[in-house]
Amino acid sequence: MLKAVKIKNGVYWVGAIDWNIRDYHGYTLPGTTYNAYLVIGDKVALIDGTYPGHEWQLIERIESVLPLEKIDYIVANHIEIDHSGSLPLLSKKLPNVPIYMTEIAKKGFARHYDTSAWNIHTIKNLENLPLGGGKTLTFLEAPFLHWPDSMFTYLGEDKILFPNDAFGQHVASSERFDDELGIDVAMEHAAKFVANLIVPLSPKVLKKLGEVTELGVPIEMIAPSHGIIWRSHAADIINAYVNWANGVSKNKITIVYDTMHYSTGIAAQYIAEGAISEGVEVKVDLLKDGRYEGVHRSDVVRDILDSKAVIVGSPTLEDYPLPTVAGFLYYLMGIRPGKQTQKKIGFAFGSNGGKGGAPKVITELLEKAGIQICHDPIEFTYRPDQADKEKFFALGQEIAKEIKKMP
Ligand SMILES: Cc1cc2nc3c(=O)[nH]c(=O)nc-3n(C[C@H](O)[C@H](O)[C@H](O)COP(=O)(O)O)c2cc1C
């Protein structure tokens, strides 16, 4: 039988490890976990659940602590199926057990499952659920963190926040805690998660963290619904969230491009060399799914998370950017990294066969992603010549100097 992991007295991790998942809604990941938690007072509550197909891990881990029938309450912090996929089975096995959720979740669940037989309890913001035995759950509505239905659950006596997807990371590992996995590795997985899922919600993150601070609820441990539990570095991940939400960046430039015959790649290299000569960090990402093996867009946005500048290149193909670049820009428009408190600058470039047009289209899409355009689109025909190379090197130097002046 799989075992639960004790995270505090009377609190257990009873989730599932999914070692195999490599793509989740277009985000590449090295596996993940679906975290669920058992809180045992006089009464017993189960917080969150698993993706469909992983219910067996959840049930075995619960039963390593107590019989499933001992569960008195189920808390559903979020409707998305990677957390709620076990509810259809649990609601059958535990037919009378109340399931706590927000009013919006109730409607959302009805669009996912047949909830007619569920014993649903809709929570009010800051409602308490005393379990007895020194365990009280408090529910905090957290709309749009990250879906309209989302809520956080707080276990006051143990100072544990169960914020569902917030503070999560997609990583499958034998370690359950930040200090076991290593803080740098944990932070890197958290950064990718934030770059892809949380950046568009930045104002809401800041507002919610402000509300939690005002409530004066001490948080010693953060137990998210994916990845490791923050037990030694809860304050560090909260601080990192504040910085990411504000768009705090390094003197770093991300250059992202695709190419058919590599002319645009030569230009990218010259921009990079110019910037490097000014002492700034540069990441050059050739987009995956293009002609060459490259970097997946979900990793490119991770690079952009702490970059002050984003430079995007594409040759012109039938008057437009390559589909990889266009697709990437649509992804970026949804994430809107340039719309955080601290701005990002950028421009577009690319090779053409005489007519061109791609960099102009890229510029428009970069603007929609909130990137402040600091240079007109730059085009050249076929291979860059010596003058082009020098121009691109100088541009790299120019933008590096510019970002060094930015906060
Ligand atoms: C199928 C195809 C369509 C193209 N369409 C255009 C176009 O609409 N306008 C243009 O100026 N060049 C066009 N070109 C030329 C490329 O933009 C040119 O070869 C460029 O140098 C390629 O840059 P790269 O080496 O970075 O791939 C096209 C090339 C191909 C193969």
The ligand as an SDF file (V2000), in Angstrom:
LIG
                    3D

 31 33  0  0  0  0  0  0  0  0999 V2000
    7.9880   29.5990  -48.9520 C   0  0  0  0  0  0  0  0  0  0  0  0
    8.6760   30.9260  -48.8150 C   0  0  0  0  0  0  0  0  0  0  0  0
    7.9370   32.0730  -48.7670 C   0  0  0  0  0  0  0  0  0  0  0  0
    8.5610   33.3070  -48.6650 C   0  0  0  0  0  0  0  0  0  0  0  0
    7.7900   34.4200  -48.5960 N   0  0  0  0  0  0  0  0  0  0  0  0
    8.3920   35.6440  -48.5800 C   0  0  0  0  0  0  0  0  0  0  0  0
    7.6330   36.8360  -48.5610 C   0  0  0  0  0  0  0  0  0  0  0  0
    6.4150   36.8200  -48.5510 O   0  0  0  0  0  0  0  0  0  0  0  0
    8.3000   38.0140  -48.5570 N   0  0  0  0  0  0  0  0  0  0  0  0
    9.6550   38.0880  -48.5300 C   0  0  0  0  0  0  0  0  0  0  0  0
   10.2130   39.1650  -48.5230 O   0  0  0  0  0  0  0  0  0  0  0  0
   10.4100   36.9590  -48.5340 N   0  0  0  0  0  0  0  0  0  0  0  0
    9.8120   35.7430  -48.5580 C   0  0  0  0  0  0  0  0  0  0  0  0
   10.5810   34.5960  -48.5750 N   0  0  0  0  0  0  0  0  0  0  0  0
   12.0340   34.7120  -48.5520 C   0  0  0  0  0  0  0  0  0  0  0  0
   12.6340   34.5460  -47.1580 C   0  0  0  0  0  0  0  0  0  0  0  0
   12.1070   35.4920  -46.2740 O   0  0  0  0  0  0  0  0  0  0  0  0
   14.1490   34.7030  -47.2780 C   0  0  0  0  0  0  0  0  0  0  0  0
   14.6740   33.5590  -47.9330 O   0  0  0  0  0  0  0  0  0  0  0  0
   14.8740   34.9090  -45.9640 C   0  0  0  0  0  0  0  0  0  0  0  0
   16.2350   35.2150  -46.2060 O   0  0  0  0  0  0  0  0  0  0  0  0
   14.8330   33.6620  -45.0830 C   0  0  0  0  0  0  0  0  0  0  0  0
   15.4260   33.9690  -43.8450 O   0  0  0  0  0  0  0  0  0  0  0  0
   16.0300   32.8220  -42.9280 P   0  0  0  0  0  0  0  0  0  0  0  0
   17.3450   32.4020  -43.5460 O   0  0  0  0  0  0  0  0  0  0  0  0
   16.2110   33.4330  -41.5930 O   0  0  0  0  0  0  0  0  0  0  0  0
   15.0630   31.7060  -42.9380 O   0  0  0  0  0  0  0  0  0  0  0  0
    9.9710   33.3650  -48.6280 C   0  0  0  0  0  0  0  0  0  0  0  0
   10.7060   32.1780  -48.6310 C   0  0  0  0  0  0  0  0  0  0  0  0
   10.0840   30.9780  -48.7280 C   0  0  0  0  0  0  0  0  0  0  0  0
   10.9150   29.7130  -48.7310 C   0  0  0  0  0  0  0  0  0  0  0  0
  1  2  1  0
  2  3  1  0
  2 30  2  0
  3  4  2  0
  4  5  1  0
  4 28  1  0
  5  6  2  0
  6  7  1  0
  6 13  1  0
  7  8  2  0
  7  9  1  0
  9 10  1  0
 10 11  2  0
 10 12  1  0
 12 13  2  0
 13 14  1  0
 14 15  1  0
 14 28  1  0
 15 16  1  0
 16 17  1  0
 16 18  1  0
 18 19  1  0
 18 20  1  0
 20 21  1  0
 20 22  1  0
 22 23  1  0
 23 24  1  0
 24 25  2  0
 24 26  1  0
 24 27  1  0
 28 29  2  0
 29 30  1  0
 30 31  1  0
M  END
$$$$
